[in-house]
Amino acid sequence: MAPDRTKFCDLCSNDIKPRGWSTHRKACETNAEKRRRDQLIVDAIRQEKATSSALDSESDRQRLNQPALPIPSVTGTNIIEMGHDFAYDVGAEFNHDDHPLLEPEPPRRFSLDDIKIEYHPSSGIEAKVYLFHNFQRRPMVSSEAPPSSEPWRPFQSRLEFEVAELALEVGLNNKQTDRLVKLCHRCIDGKEKFTFKNHKDIHIKWEAASVRITKFTKEVISVPSDGKMWDFDLHYRDLWGLASDLLEDPRIFPHFTFDAQRLSKFDGETFIRFVDEPFTAQDFWDVQSQLPPGGKPLAFILYADKTKLSSFSTVKGYPVVARLANLPTNIRNGRGVGSGYVVGWLPIIQEDKDYAGKPGWVNFKNTVWHESFRRITASLASKSKTGQWFACMDDVSRWFFLCVLILSADYEEQCVMSLTRGVMSLWPCPICLVPRDALCDTSKIYACQTADDSHAAVMAAQSKDTLEEKEEVLKVLGLCDVEHSRIKYVHRLLSHDRCHYNHGGLWSRHYWVELQKRIVRLGRAKVSEVDKIYEAFPRWRDLRHPNQVMGVSFADSAMHKDISKMIIYATHNILTEDKSPLGYLLLRCVRLYLEVDIYAAFEVHTTVTISEGRSAVQALTALMKQYITKTEDDDESDKDWNFPKLHMITHLFDDIEAKGASRNYNTKPNEQMHGPLKDWYKNRTNFKDVAEQILRIDHWVHVADDIHRHISDFDDYISLTSQSQDDDNDNDDEDAQLPMNDFLPLNDGSLHVKLGSKQAPQTFSLIEDTRRNDNAFTNFHIRLNSFLNVFLPACNIPLPDGRRIHLKSDVAITEHRFLQVNFESFTNEKVIVGRLLFLFECPVGKDLFRLALIHPFDAPTGTRLRKDKQLNLFRVRARPRVQAEFFSIRSIIRGVLLVHDADLDYFVVDMVDTDMFLRMKEMHLQAGHVVRI
């Protein structure tokens, strides 16, 4: 959903609602002086750490060496990595009109991390270069007044809409809705109209409001088979109508990107290209290259898959979901307006005992699918050839050409889309012509399939005299006996599905199953040990924590993803090279699989990371060949590694180059939409003709969201008119409204560290007494004095009155028990890992310094073990606790997940997210480790 109407505060880098803007601004200005001293620390650290090669000698600013991958911010925890990293706000979305471009000047030398945008030649827009901290994708928010003073219409009042919205949101049935209406009548005070009598009145209003968004249409499609016509109900939403709705939405339109772009970042020598959104990748560029001058691609991402609606799988639904590739990911893959829309409900053909299992029946079902899909995409067909002019909200008429850019589906659905025969055919891949017995060799590249070749093959087969001859020809080619796919360039549109191919396929059904077998062979004790390790695994945000894994079957691919992230650390001491040579070799293969998967997870890819990802695939292939060869003589292993989901990783990085990051075509956001469909089936239908009832509720939900946003806009508009009066009332207390968060802004506008959970002040003597059994707090205030006397001069901060600091034991400091660290990208500077022991604010003179007591984990670990090398493990060792050190909290980069090994040794878990993976790769290099990939 698009962000609420706000004003941007450049002091704290927050979006502030109009109400209270003046008070907020004054509070930020008041706090600016308080932060001045803290900022001197940042400047001093930068001056000390930045190298001359990372700076432009002619630039009037100092900036850190930022990498080419902006990584989304993540909250830190009580295990931290120490170093110096200062993030920039890259923003959210592009504004396709004006940008904060550099003023025209004589040619200048490019500065490190400058961003260049090259637009498609047909756009007529010249390439632009931005300073990194000026580059943003934040659209301009319209300040126009809402068009209506009664945005809740056709409901009689805002109260009526909110009651109806609540009933819809919580899924009240008709009887429950009637009770709610009666309660409202008993409570109403007469200030607003409330005319509802029962649930029927609410339904009538929803139907009246349904015209706000393109509605569903019901048609009957007829398909011949075996000498008779079969009729099926098809529900669909006009795709051009849906696109028009979004183009006319004042909150969504500023986020659209209509021209293909090529983005690159300056690394000090050359511009390195990177891709993220579909419109930054190659296919979008190629589509626009085929259009007439001035033509704009309006590209759809389509998904289709069956889902079980009932608990016993007796009732299924077959939704088709559409998303617009011209919108940025946070809107397109989010919720609400601009996200995914159910645009079709495909017929599900019940198995007929007289026909089931016969090739003709399979072909018939495929024909029904493609005829239905053709009808859903009918509005795209004509407008993909001649285009469609549309007057946009910026008073510019654009010539749109509609197309399908990406098909998002699991393997089974891709076979239906491409009319291939699936896993048991001689040519199982829906994208390329790889033989079935060569699927495990991902080092080879095969020719891609094309719809024209498939059509020609089917036509040739249909010329045969008998059904047996025709079937024999198509069986050899791995094709279905359907005239041809209704989807043009279908093989190119099909995309790698990380959800089903990796987590729900290659890992859950193959690697994990094989690992379990290897562990079981070692005995019950080892099986139990694995479960205990998982149970004791440290908690981590967004990492699910199963207590038992060996004897439990999980169907959720997200759970399998989390199990895989922990597997190396849970089994490296169990599947050892001595006790289980094949298990250990398989574990090495799993490590390489995890590296391929983490590369697939990147939200931004450069030419370098794509190359590294391809290398990871080749390394996995080479090691898998060793494992397959060695298990051929294993009597207890009958595993056949020739299956499509292993082969599909060969297309992964081709898809990234062509369509952007994998999240653009991952099925996960679409499958998350199945949940509400199941709830509506259970709670809002009479279990007969459920498609129409479910789609009606789905439509009402989108209508409710649209009305809700208009009401929110209206509220903001009203608050603007009364802002002055409200601010005057609030100004009695200057600190009545503090900034929305207490991140500490840097000079470049980024927000780095946030403290919270403030405790009561405590004196040094009290702290040392209550923690007298903890060696880390021995002589706490004396050591702090020594630190400050060195630290402040090093940061060019004068000592109070020019004297050495001598804080006495009766001085009080304030502890904090919450730390949040905002970061966006890794730095290649020297860092250490440490455990956070104590956060506090310490007064020095008139200033207040935010500091942390850290237990460093940087003791020498000795010669690197063979196992650590082969499993790519990064081992750290804790110093004696008495050697805990003080740091400025601005030195904290992010949280780190550590897993205990033995004694004082720990492993850094690098698979928790893509940022951690990149940081650990750099730390391996700094430690002199040979990086395999």
JOMOFEN-V15749 format. One record per residue. N is the residue number from 1. RES is the residue in one letter. SS is DSSP state (H for helix, E for strand, - for the rest). PHI is phi as a letter, one per 30 degrees, with the letter a starting at -180 (999 if undefined). OMEGA is omega in whole degrees, -180 to 180 (999 if undefined). Layout:
{{N	RES	SS	PHI	OMEGA} {N	RES	SS	PHI	OMEGA}}
This chain:
{{1	M	-	999	180} {2	A	-	d	-178} {3	P	-	d	177} {4	D	-	d	178} {5	R	-	d	-176} {6	T	-	b	170} {7	K	E	c	-175} {8	F	E	c	178} {9	C	E	c	-177} {10	D	-	d	179} {11	L	-	d	-179} {12	C	-	c	178} {13	S	-	h	178} {14	N	E	c	170} {15	D	E	d	-174} {16	I	E	c	176} {17	K	-	d	-175} {18	P	-	e	-179} {19	R	-	d	178} {20	G	-	i	-179} {21	W	H	d	-177} {22	S	H	d	179} {23	T	H	d	178} {24	H	H	d	-177} {25	R	H	d	179} {26	K	H	d	179} {27	A	H	d	178} {28	C	H	d	180} {29	E	H	d	178} {30	T	H	d	-179} {31	N	H	d	-177} {32	A	H	d	-180} {33	E	H	d	179} {34	K	H	d	-179} {35	R	-	c	-174} {36	R	H	d	-180} {37	R	H	d	180} {38	D	H	d	-180} {39	Q	H	d	178} {40	L	H	d	177} {41	I	H	d	-180} {42	V	H	d	-179} {43	D	H	d	-179} {44	A	H	d	179} {45	I	H	d	180} {46	R	H	d	-179} {47	Q	H	d	-178} {48	E	H	d	-171} {49	K	H	c	-175} {50	A	-	d	178} {51	T	-	c	-177} {52	S	H	d	-180} {53	S	H	d	-179} {54	A	H	c	-176} {55	L	-	c	172} {56	D	-	d	-174} {57	S	-	d	-180} {58	E	-	c	-178} {59	S	-	d	179} {60	D	-	c	179} {61	R	-	b	175} {62	Q	-	c	-180} {63	R	-	b	-179} {64	L	-	d	177} {65	N	-	d	-180} {66	Q	-	c	179} {67	P	-	d	-175} {68	A	-	d	-177} {69	L	-	c	171} {70	P	-	d	-176} {71	I	-	c	-177} {72	P	-	d	-176} {73	S	-	d	180} {74	V	-	b	180} {75	T	-	d	177} {76	G	-	d	178} {77	T	-	b	-173} {78	N	-	d	170} {79	I	E	c	-170} {80	I	E	b	173} {81	E	E	c	-175} {82	M	E	c	178} {83	G	-	l	-177} {84	H	-	b	-179} {85	D	-	b	-176} {86	F	-	b	-170} {87	A	-	d	174} {88	Y	-	c	179} {89	D	-	d	180} {90	V	-	d	177} {91	G	-	i	-175} {92	A	-	c	-173} {93	E	-	b	175} {94	F	-	d	164} {95	N	-	c	-172} {96	H	-	d	176} {97	D	-	c	-175} {98	D	-	d	178} {99	H	-	b	176} {100	P	-	d	-176} {101	L	-	d	175} {102	L	-	d	177} {103	E	-	d	179} {104	P	-	e	-180} {105	E	-	b	173} {106	P	-	e	-179} {107	P	-	e	-178} {108	R	-	b	173} {109	R	-	d	178} {110	F	-	d	178} {111	S	-	c	-180} {112	L	-	e	177} {113	D	-	i	174} {114	D	-	e	-179} {115	I	E	c	177} {116	K	E	c	176} {117	I	E	c	174} {118	E	E	c	-180} {119	Y	E	c	179} {120	H	-	e	-176} {121	P	H	e	-178} {122	S	H	d	179} {123	S	H	d	-177} {124	G	-	i	-180} {125	I	-	c	180} {126	E	-	d	176} {127	A	-	d	-177} {128	K	E	b	178} {129	V	E	b	-177} {130	Y	E	c	164} {131	L	-	d	-173} {132	F	H	e	-176} {133	H	H	d	175} {134	N	H	c	-178} {135	F	-	d	180} {136	Q	-	a	178} {137	R	-	b	-179} {138	R	-	d	-179} {139	P	-	d	175} {140	M	-	d	-179} {141	V	-	c	-179} {142	S	-	d	178} {143	S	-	c	-180} {144	E	-	d	179} {145	A	-	d	176} {146	P	-	e	-176} {147	P	-	d	-176} {148	S	-	b	175} {149	S	-	d	177} {150	E	-	b	-174} {151	P	-	d	-179} {152	W	-	d	180} {153	R	-	e	17} {154	P	-	d	174} {155	F	-	d	-174} {156	Q	-	d	-179} {157	S	-	a	176} {158	R	H	d	178} {159	L	H	d	-180} {160	E	H	d	-180} {161	F	H	d	-176} {162	E	H	d	176} {163	V	H	d	179} {164	A	H	d	180} {165	E	H	d	179} {166	L	H	d	180} {167	A	H	d	179} {168	L	H	d	-175} {169	E	H	d	-176} {170	V	H	c	175} {171	G	-	i	178} {172	L	-	d	173} {173	N	-	d	-173} {174	N	H	d	-180} {175	K	H	d	179} {176	Q	H	d	178} {177	T	H	d	178} {178	D	H	d	179} {179	R	H	d	179} {180	L	H	d	179} {181	V	H	d	179} {182	K	H	d	178} {183	L	H	d	180} {184	C	H	d	178} {185	H	H	d	180} {186	R	H	d	-174} {187	C	H	c	-172} {188	I	-	d	-178} {189	D	-	c	177} {190	G	-	i	-179} {191	K	-	d	-180} {192	E	-	b	178} {193	K	-	d	174} {194	F	-	b	-172} {195	T	-	c	-180} {196	F	-	d	174} {197	K	-	c	-179} {198	N	-	a	-176} {199	H	H	d	-180} {200	K	H	d	178} {201	D	H	d	178} {202	I	H	d	178} {203	H	H	d	180} {204	I	H	d	179} {205	K	H	d	178} {206	W	H	d	179} {207	E	H	d	178} {208	A	H	d	-179} {209	A	H	d	-174} {210	S	H	d	-179} {211	V	H	d	-180} {212	R	H	d	-178} {213	I	-	b	-179} {214	T	-	e	-174} {215	K	-	d	176} {216	F	E	d	175} {217	T	E	c	178} {218	K	E	c	177} {219	E	E	b	174} {220	V	E	c	177} {221	I	E	c	-178} {222	S	E	c	-179} {223	V	E	b	180} {224	P	E	d	174} {225	S	E	a	174} {226	D	-	h	174} {227	G	-	i	177} {228	K	E	b	-179} {229	M	E	c	178} {230	W	E	c	-179} {231	D	E	c	180} {232	F	E	b	175} {233	D	E	d	177} {234	L	E	b	176} {235	H	E	c	-180} {236	Y	E	a	177} {237	R	E	c	-179} {238	D	-	d	-175} {239	L	H	d	177} {240	W	H	d	176} {241	G	H	d	178} {242	L	H	d	179} {243	A	H	d	178} {244	S	H	d	178} {245	D	H	e	-177} {246	L	H	d	178} {247	L	H	d	180} {248	E	-	c	-179} {249	D	-	d	-177} {250	P	-	d	179} {251	R	-	d	-177} {252	I	-	c	-173} {253	F	H	e	-179} {254	P	H	d	-177} {255	H	H	d	-178} {256	F	-	d	170} {257	T	-	b	-172} {258	F	-	c	-179} {259	D	-	b	176} {260	A	-	d	-178} {261	Q	E	b	169} {262	R	E	b	-177} {263	L	E	c	177} {264	S	E	b	-175} {265	K	E	b	-176} {266	F	E	d	-177} {267	D	-	c	-178} {268	G	-	j	179} {269	E	-	b	-177} {270	T	-	b	177} {271	F	E	d	180} {272	I	E	c	-177} {273	R	E	d	173} {274	F	E	b	-180} {275	V	E	b	172} {276	D	-	b	-180} {277	E	-	d	178} {278	P	H	e	-177} {279	F	H	d	173} {280	T	H	c	-175} {281	A	-	c	-168} {282	Q	H	d	-175} {283	D	H	d	178} {284	F	H	d	178} {285	W	H	d	-180} {286	D	H	d	178} {287	V	H	d	-179} {288	Q	H	d	179} {289	S	H	d	-179} {290	Q	-	d	-177} {291	L	-	c	174} {292	P	-	d	178} {293	P	-	e	-179} {294	G	-	j	179} {295	G	E	d	-178} {296	K	E	c	177} {297	P	E	d	169} {298	L	E	c	-164} {299	A	E	c	180} {300	F	E	c	168} {301	I	E	c	-176} {302	L	E	c	180} {303	Y	E	b	174} {304	A	E	b	175} {305	D	E	a	176} {306	K	E	d	174} {307	T	E	b	180} {308	K	E	d	-180} {309	L	-	d	-178} {310	S	-	c	-176} {311	S	-	d	-176} {312	F	-	c	174} {313	S	-	i	179} {314	T	-	d	179} {315	V	-	b	-179} {316	K	E	b	173} {317	G	E	c	-176} {318	Y	E	b	-176} {319	P	E	d	169} {320	V	E	c	-176} {321	V	E	c	179} {322	A	E	c	173} {323	R	E	b	-180} {324	L	E	c	-179} {325	A	-	d	179} {326	N	-	d	179} {327	L	-	c	-179} {328	P	-	d	-171} {329	T	H	d	-174} {330	N	H	d	174} {331	I	H	d	-175} {332	R	H	d	-180} {333	N	-	c	-180} {334	G	-	d	179} {335	R	-	b	179} {336	G	-	j	-175} {337	V	-	d	179} {338	G	-	j	-178} {339	S	-	c	-179} {340	G	-	d	178} {341	Y	E	b	170} {342	V	E	d	-176} {343	V	E	c	178} {344	G	E	a	177} {345	W	E	b	-173} {346	L	-	d	176} {347	P	-	d	173} {348	I	-	c	-175} {349	I	-	d	179} {350	Q	-	d	-179} {351	E	-	d	178} {352	D	-	c	-176} {353	K	-	d	-179} {354	D	-	d	-174} {355	Y	-	b	-173} {356	A	-	e	177} {357	G	-	i	-180} {358	K	-	d	179} {359	P	H	e	-180} {360	G	H	d	180} {361	W	H	d	176} {362	V	H	d	179} {363	N	H	d	179} {364	F	H	d	180} {365	K	H	d	178} {366	N	H	d	179} {367	T	H	d	178} {368	V	H	d	-180} {369	W	H	e	-176} {370	H	H	d	176} {371	E	H	d	177} {372	S	H	d	-179} {373	F	H	d	177} {374	R	H	d	-179} {375	R	H	d	179} {376	I	H	d	-177} {377	T	-	c	-176} {378	A	H	d	-178} {379	S	H	d	177} {380	L	H	d	-172} {381	A	H	d	-178} {382	S	H	d	-177} {383	K	H	d	174} {384	S	-	d	-179} {385	K	-	c	-176} {386	T	-	c	-179} {387	G	-	i	-179} {388	Q	E	b	176} {389	W	E	d	-178} {390	F	E	b	178} {391	A	E	d	-176} {392	C	-	d	-174} {393	M	-	d	177} {394	D	-	c	178} {395	D	-	i	176} {396	V	-	c	176} {397	S	E	d	-178} {398	R	E	c	-179} {399	W	E	c	-174} {400	F	E	c	172} {401	F	E	c	-176} {402	L	E	d	-179} {403	C	E	a	169} {404	V	E	c	-178} {405	L	E	c	-174} {406	I	E	b	169} {407	L	E	c	-178} {408	S	E	c	-177} {409	A	-	a	173} {410	D	-	d	-173} {411	Y	H	d	-177} {412	E	H	d	180} {413	E	H	d	177} {414	Q	H	d	177} {415	C	H	d	176} {416	V	H	d	-179} {417	M	H	d	-176} {418	S	H	c	180} {419	L	-	h	172} {420	T	E	c	-169} {421	R	-	c	172} {422	G	-	j	-165} {423	V	-	d	-176} {424	M	-	c	-179} {425	S	-	d	-180} {426	L	-	d	-180} {427	W	-	b	-169} {428	P	-	d	-175} {429	C	-	d	179} {430	P	-	d	-176} {431	I	-	c	-175} {432	C	E	b	-176} {433	L	-	c	177} {434	V	-	c	177} {435	P	-	d	-177} {436	R	H	d	-177} {437	D	H	d	179} {438	A	H	b	-176} {439	L	-	d	-176} {440	C	-	d	-179} {441	D	-	c	-178} {442	T	-	d	179} {443	S	-	d	-178} {444	K	-	c	179} {445	I	-	c	-179} {446	Y	-	c	-180} {447	A	-	d	-180} {448	C	E	d	173} {449	Q	-	d	175} {450	T	-	b	179} {451	A	H	d	180} {452	D	H	d	179} {453	D	H	d	179} {454	S	H	d	180} {455	H	H	d	179} {456	A	H	d	180} {457	A	H	d	179} {458	V	H	d	179} {459	M	H	d	178} {460	A	H	d	180} {461	A	H	d	-178} {462	Q	H	d	177} {463	S	-	d	179} {464	K	-	d	-173} {465	D	-	d	-176} {466	T	-	b	177} {467	L	H	d	-179} {468	E	H	d	179} {469	E	H	d	179} {470	K	H	d	-180} {471	E	H	d	-180} {472	E	H	d	179} {473	V	H	d	-177} {474	L	H	d	178} {475	K	H	d	179} {476	V	H	d	-179} {477	L	H	d	180} {478	G	-	i	-176} {479	L	E	c	177} {480	C	-	c	-179} {481	D	-	d	174} {482	V	-	b	-169} {483	E	-	e	172} {484	H	-	a	180} {485	S	-	d	178} {486	R	-	d	-177} {487	I	-	c	-179} {488	K	-	d	-179} {489	Y	-	h	-173} {490	V	H	e	-176} {491	H	H	d	178} {492	R	H	d	-178} {493	L	H	d	180} {494	L	E	d	-169} {495	S	-	b	179} {496	H	-	d	-179} {497	D	-	c	-177} {498	R	H	d	-177} {499	C	H	d	-176} {500	H	H	c	-177} {501	Y	H	d	-177} {502	N	H	c	-171} {503	H	H	d	-178} {504	G	H	c	-178} {505	G	H	b	-175} {506	L	H	e	179} {507	W	H	d	-168} {508	S	H	d	-174} {509	R	H	c	-175} {510	H	H	b	-178} {511	Y	H	e	-177} {512	W	H	d	179} {513	V	H	d	179} {514	E	H	d	178} {515	L	H	d	179} {516	Q	H	e	179} {517	K	H	d	-180} {518	R	H	d	-180} {519	I	H	d	-180} {520	V	H	d	179} {521	R	H	d	-179} {522	L	-	d	176} {523	G	-	j	-177} {524	R	H	d	-178} {525	A	H	d	-180} {526	K	H	d	176} {527	V	H	d	179} {528	S	H	d	-179} {529	E	H	d	178} {530	V	H	d	178} {531	D	H	d	-180} {532	K	H	d	179} {533	I	H	d	178} {534	Y	H	d	180} {535	E	H	d	-178} {536	A	H	c	-177} {537	F	-	d	-178} {538	P	-	e	178} {539	R	-	d	-179} {540	W	E	a	-178} {541	R	-	e	178} {542	D	-	i	175} {543	L	E	c	-179} {544	R	-	d	-168} {545	H	-	b	178} {546	P	-	d	-180} {547	N	-	d	177} {548	Q	-	b	-179} {549	V	-	b	-172} {550	M	-	d	-177} {551	G	-	c	-176} {552	V	-	c	177} {553	S	-	c	-180} {554	F	-	c	178} {555	A	-	c	-176} {556	D	-	d	-180} {557	S	H	d	178} {558	A	H	d	176} {559	M	H	d	177} {560	H	H	d	178} {561	K	H	d	-179} {562	D	H	d	176} {563	I	H	d	-178} {564	S	H	d	-180} {565	K	H	d	-176} {566	M	H	c	-168} {567	I	H	d	-177} {568	I	H	d	-176} {569	Y	H	d	180} {570	A	H	d	-171} {571	T	H	b	-175} {572	H	-	d	177} {573	N	-	c	-180} {574	I	-	c	176} {575	L	-	d	-177} {576	T	-	d	-178} {577	E	-	d	-179} {578	D	-	d	-173} {579	K	-	d	-179} {580	S	-	b	-177} {581	P	H	e	180} {582	L	H	d	176} {583	G	H	d	179} {584	Y	H	d	178} {585	L	H	d	177} {586	L	H	d	179} {587	L	H	d	175} {588	R	H	d	176} {589	C	H	d	179} {590	V	H	d	178} {591	R	H	e	179} {592	L	H	d	174} {593	Y	H	e	180} {594	L	H	d	178} {595	E	H	d	175} {596	V	H	d	-178} {597	D	H	d	-179} {598	I	H	d	173} {599	Y	H	d	178} {600	A	H	d	-177} {601	A	-	d	-178} {602	F	-	e	177} {603	E	-	d	174} {604	V	-	b	-180} {605	H	E	b	171} {606	T	E	c	175} {607	T	H	d	180} {608	V	H	d	-178} {609	T	H	d	176} {610	I	H	d	177} {611	S	H	d	178} {612	E	H	d	178} {613	G	H	d	177} {614	R	H	d	178} {615	S	H	d	178} {616	A	H	d	178} {617	V	H	d	-179} {618	Q	H	d	177} {619	A	H	d	177} {620	L	H	d	-180} {621	T	H	d	-179} {622	A	H	d	-179} {623	L	H	d	178} {624	M	H	d	176} {625	K	H	d	177} {626	Q	H	d	-178} {627	Y	H	d	-179} {628	I	H	d	179} {629	T	H	d	-177} {630	K	H	d	180} {631	T	H	d	178} {632	E	-	d	-180} {633	D	-	c	-180} {634	D	-	d	-176} {635	D	-	d	-177} {636	E	-	c	-179} {637	S	-	c	177} {638	D	-	b	-176} {639	K	-	d	174} {640	D	-	c	-176} {641	W	-	c	175} {642	N	-	d	177} {643	F	-	b	-170} {644	P	H	d	-173} {645	K	H	d	171} {646	L	H	d	180} {647	H	H	d	-171} {648	M	H	d	179} {649	I	H	d	177} {650	T	H	d	-179} {651	H	H	c	-174} {652	L	H	e	-173} {653	F	H	d	168} {654	D	H	d	179} {655	D	H	d	180} {656	I	H	d	177} {657	E	H	d	-175} {658	A	H	d	-170} {659	K	H	b	180} {660	G	-	j	-176} {661	A	-	e	-174} {662	S	H	d	180} {663	R	H	d	178} {664	N	H	d	-177} {665	Y	-	b	174} {666	N	-	d	-179} {667	T	-	d	-174} {668	K	H	e	179} {669	P	H	e	-180} {670	N	H	d	179} {671	E	H	d	176} {672	Q	-	d	177} {673	M	-	d	178} {674	H	H	d	-177} {675	G	H	e	179} {676	P	H	d	179} {677	L	H	d	179} {678	K	H	d	179} {679	D	H	d	-180} {680	W	H	d	176} {681	Y	H	d	-175} {682	K	H	d	-169} {683	N	H	c	-170} {684	R	H	b	179} {685	T	-	b	174} {686	N	-	c	176} {687	F	-	i	174} {688	K	-	b	-178} {689	D	-	h	-169} {690	V	H	d	-176} {691	A	H	e	-177} {692	E	H	d	-179} {693	Q	H	d	-180} {694	I	H	d	-178} {695	L	H	d	176} {696	R	H	d	178} {697	I	H	d	178} {698	D	H	e	180} {699	H	H	d	179} {700	W	H	d	179} {701	V	H	d	178} {702	H	H	d	178} {703	V	H	d	179} {704	A	H	d	179} {705	D	H	d	179} {706	D	H	d	179} {707	I	H	d	-179} {708	H	H	e	-180} {709	R	H	d	178} {710	H	H	d	176} {711	I	H	d	178} {712	S	H	d	177} {713	D	H	d	180} {714	F	H	d	178} {715	D	H	d	179} {716	D	H	d	179} {717	Y	H	d	178} {718	I	H	d	-179} {719	S	H	d	178} {720	L	H	d	-178} {721	T	H	d	-179} {722	S	-	c	-173} {723	Q	H	d	-177} {724	S	H	e	-180} {725	Q	H	d	180} {726	D	H	d	-179} {727	D	H	d	179} {728	D	H	d	179} {729	N	H	d	-178} {730	D	H	d	-173} {731	N	-	d	177} {732	D	-	d	178} {733	D	-	b	-174} {734	E	-	d	-178} {735	D	-	c	-177} {736	A	-	d	178} {737	Q	-	b	178} {738	L	-	d	177} {739	P	-	e	-175} {740	M	-	d	170} {741	N	-	b	-175} {742	D	-	c	168} {743	F	-	d	-180} {744	L	-	c	-176} {745	P	E	d	173} {746	L	-	c	-180} {747	N	-	e	-177} {748	D	-	d	176} {749	G	-	j	-179} {750	S	-	d	-179} {751	L	E	c	-168} {752	H	-	c	-170} {753	V	E	b	177} {754	K	E	b	175} {755	L	E	c	178} {756	G	E	a	-179} {757	S	E	h	-177} {758	K	E	d	-180} {759	Q	-	c	178} {760	A	-	d	179} {761	P	-	e	178} {762	Q	E	b	177} {763	T	E	d	178} {764	F	H	e	-178} {765	S	H	d	178} {766	L	H	d	180} {767	I	H	d	-178} {768	E	H	d	-180} {769	D	H	d	-178} {770	T	H	d	-179} {771	R	-	c	-175} {772	R	-	d	179} {773	N	-	d	180} {774	D	-	c	-177} {775	N	H	d	-179} {776	A	H	d	-177} {777	F	H	c	177} {778	T	-	d	-178} {779	N	-	h	-174} {780	F	H	e	-173} {781	H	H	d	177} {782	I	H	d	178} {783	R	H	d	178} {784	L	H	d	176} {785	N	H	e	180} {786	S	H	d	180} {787	F	H	d	-177} {788	L	H	d	-179} {789	N	H	d	176} {790	V	H	c	-173} {791	F	H	d	-176} {792	L	H	d	177} {793	P	H	d	179} {794	A	H	d	179} {795	C	-	c	180} {796	N	-	i	176} {797	I	-	c	-178} {798	P	-	d	174} {799	L	-	d	-179} {800	P	H	e	179} {801	D	H	h	179} {802	G	H	i	-178} {803	R	-	c	175} {804	R	-	d	-178} {805	I	-	d	178} {806	H	-	b	179} {807	L	-	d	-178} {808	K	-	d	-174} {809	S	-	d	-180} {810	D	-	c	177} {811	V	-	d	-177} {812	A	E	c	173} {813	I	E	b	-175} {814	T	E	c	179} {815	E	E	d	171} {816	H	E	b	-178} {817	R	E	b	176} {818	F	E	b	178} {819	L	E	b	175} {820	Q	E	b	-178} {821	V	E	c	178} {822	N	-	c	178} {823	F	-	b	-179} {824	E	-	b	-177} {825	S	-	a	-177} {826	F	-	d	176} {827	T	-	b	-178} {828	N	-	c	178} {829	E	-	d	179} {830	K	-	d	179} {831	V	-	b	173} {832	I	E	b	177} {833	V	E	c	179} {834	G	E	a	178} {835	R	E	c	-180} {836	L	E	d	-179} {837	L	E	c	-171} {838	F	E	a	176} {839	L	E	c	-178} {840	F	E	a	172} {841	E	E	c	-176} {842	C	E	b	177} {843	P	E	d	175} {844	V	E	b	-174} {845	G	-	i	178} {846	K	-	c	-175} {847	D	E	c	179} {848	L	E	b	-177} {849	F	E	c	179} {850	R	E	c	-172} {851	L	E	b	180} {852	A	E	b	172} {853	L	E	c	-173} {854	I	E	b	172} {855	H	E	c	-175} {856	P	E	d	174} {857	F	-	c	-177} {858	D	-	b	177} {859	A	-	d	179} {860	P	-	e	-179} {861	T	-	c	178} {862	G	-	i	-179} {863	T	-	d	-177} {864	R	-	d	-177} {865	L	-	d	178} {866	R	H	e	179} {867	K	H	d	179} {868	D	H	d	179} {869	K	H	d	-173} {870	Q	H	d	178} {871	L	-	c	177} {872	N	-	h	-179} {873	L	-	c	176} {874	F	-	c	-176} {875	R	E	c	173} {876	V	E	b	-178} {877	R	E	b	-178} {878	A	-	d	170} {879	R	-	d	170} {880	P	-	e	-173} {881	R	H	d	-179} {882	V	H	d	-180} {883	Q	H	c	176} {884	A	-	e	-174} {885	E	E	b	176} {886	F	E	c	176} {887	F	E	b	166} {888	S	E	d	-178} {889	I	H	d	177} {890	R	H	d	177} {891	S	H	d	-178} {892	I	E	d	-178} {893	I	E	c	-176} {894	R	E	a	176} {895	G	E	d	180} {896	V	-	b	176} {897	L	-	c	179} {898	L	E	c	177} {899	V	E	c	-177} {900	H	E	d	176} {901	D	-	c	179} {902	A	-	a	178} {903	D	-	h	-178} {904	L	-	c	-177} {905	D	E	c	178} {906	Y	E	b	172} {907	F	E	c	174} {908	V	E	d	179} {909	V	-	d	-175} {910	D	-	c	-176} {911	M	-	c	-178} {912	V	-	d	176} {913	D	-	a	-175} {914	T	H	d	179} {915	D	H	d	-180} {916	M	H	d	179} {917	F	H	d	-180} {918	L	H	d	179} {919	R	H	d	-178} {920	M	H	d	175} {921	K	H	d	178} {922	E	H	d	179} {923	M	H	d	173} {924	H	H	e	-180} {925	L	H	d	180} {926	Q	H	d	180} {927	A	-	d	180} {928	G	-	i	178} {929	H	-	d	175} {930	V	-	d	180} {931	V	-	d	-173} {932	R	-	d	-172} {933	I	-	c	999}}
